[in-house]
Amino acid sequence: MVQQTMRRVLLALWNVYRFFTTFANIDGFKPAYVLEGWRPKADLVRWVLAELNPLIVEVDDILNGNDVGEAGRSTAEFINVLSNGCVRWSRHRLWKSAKGVDKVEAYATL
């Protein structure tokens, strides 16, 4: 059961990473393109960050209590949301041929 869960979660995370790197390499995206103090405008980006920031605090607290299993479950839920929601909803933004703010936001989020 643990191996199946790890495979499913790691495969989902790998797919997100692969999706990002494929398009980022095509467009020549570099993290330095994201300006310091950047604030997202797209609802999707704000939603993902609103999910991620509390997760970081939650997992840190959980790990301080030495509950690796619960930290893993919380992280797996976020990865599932990221892979099934964010990537699916970002595809059209990254498929555009023009490089613009919308693409940079999508890359910065992933």
C-alpha positions as CSV (number, residue, x, y, z in Angstrom):
1,M,0.0,0.0,0.0
2,V,2.8,2.5,0.9
3,Q,4.6,1.6,-2.3
4,Q,1.5,2.2,-4.4
5,T,0.8,5.5,-2.8
6,M,4.4,6.6,-3.2
7,R,4.4,5.6,-6.9
8,R,1.1,7.4,-7.5
9,V,2.3,10.6,-5.7
10,L,5.8,10.6,-7.1
11,L,4.4,9.9,-10.6
12,A,2.0,12.8,-10.3
13,L,4.8,15.1,-9.1
14,W,7.1,13.9,-11.9
15,N,4.4,14.6,-14.4
16,V,4.0,18.1,-13.1
17,Y,7.7,18.6,-13.3
18,R,8.0,17.2,-16.8
19,F,5.1,19.3,-18.0
20,F,6.8,22.4,-16.6
21,T,10.3,21.6,-17.9
22,T,9.0,20.7,-21.4
23,F,7.3,24.1,-21.9
24,A,9.8,26.1,-20.0
25,N,12.6,24.8,-22.1
26,I,10.7,25.5,-25.3
27,D,10.1,29.1,-24.3
28,G,13.5,29.6,-22.7
29,F,11.9,30.5,-19.4
30,K,14.3,31.3,-16.6
31,P,13.3,31.9,-12.9
32,A,15.1,35.3,-13.1
33,Y,12.3,36.4,-15.5
34,V,10.0,36.6,-12.4
35,L,10.4,40.1,-11.0
36,E,11.1,40.5,-7.3
37,G,8.0,41.4,-5.4
38,W,5.8,39.7,-8.1
39,R,2.2,39.4,-7.2
40,P,0.0,37.1,-9.2
41,K,-3.0,38.4,-11.0
42,A,-4.6,35.2,-12.3
43,D,-7.1,33.6,-10.0
44,L,-5.6,30.1,-10.6
45,V,-2.2,31.3,-9.5
46,R,-3.6,33.0,-6.4
47,W,-5.6,29.8,-5.6
48,V,-2.5,27.5,-5.9
49,L,-0.4,29.8,-3.7
50,A,-3.3,30.1,-1.2
51,E,-3.2,26.3,-1.0
52,L,0.6,26.0,-0.9
53,N,1.4,28.5,1.8
54,P,-0.7,27.0,4.6
55,L,0.5,23.5,3.5
56,I,4.1,24.6,4.2
57,V,3.3,25.7,7.7
58,E,1.1,22.6,8.3
59,V,3.7,20.1,7.1
60,D,6.4,21.9,9.1
61,D,4.3,21.7,12.3
62,I,3.5,18.0,11.6
63,L,7.1,17.1,11.0
64,N,8.1,18.9,14.2
65,G,5.7,16.4,15.9
66,N,7.5,13.5,14.0
67,D,4.4,12.4,12.1
68,V,5.9,11.7,8.7
69,G,2.8,9.8,7.5
70,E,0.5,12.7,8.1
71,A,2.9,15.1,6.5
72,G,3.1,12.8,3.5
73,R,-0.7,12.6,3.2
74,S,-1.0,16.4,3.3
75,T,1.7,16.8,0.7
76,A,0.1,14.1,-1.5
77,E,-3.2,15.9,-1.4
78,F,-1.6,19.1,-2.6
79,I,0.3,17.3,-5.3
80,N,-3.0,15.7,-6.5
81,V,-4.6,19.2,-6.6
82,L,-1.6,20.6,-8.4
83,S,-1.4,17.8,-11.0
84,N,-5.1,17.5,-11.6
85,G,-6.1,21.1,-11.3
86,C,-3.3,23.5,-11.9
87,V,-1.6,21.7,-14.7
88,R,-4.9,21.0,-16.5
89,W,-6.0,24.6,-16.2
90,S,-2.6,26.0,-17.2
91,R,-2.2,24.0,-20.4
92,H,-3.9,26.6,-22.6
93,R,-1.8,29.4,-21.0
94,L,1.5,27.6,-21.9
95,W,0.3,26.5,-25.4
96,K,0.1,30.1,-26.5
97,S,2.9,31.0,-28.9
98,A,3.3,34.5,-27.5
99,K,5.4,35.1,-24.4
100,G,3.6,37.3,-22.0
101,V,2.7,37.9,-18.3
102,D,0.2,35.0,-18.4
103,K,2.9,32.5,-19.3
104,V,5.4,33.9,-16.8
105,E,2.7,33.6,-14.1
106,A,2.0,30.0,-15.0
107,Y,5.7,29.1,-15.0
108,A,6.3,30.9,-11.8
109,T,3.5,29.0,-10.1
110,L,4.7,25.6,-11.3
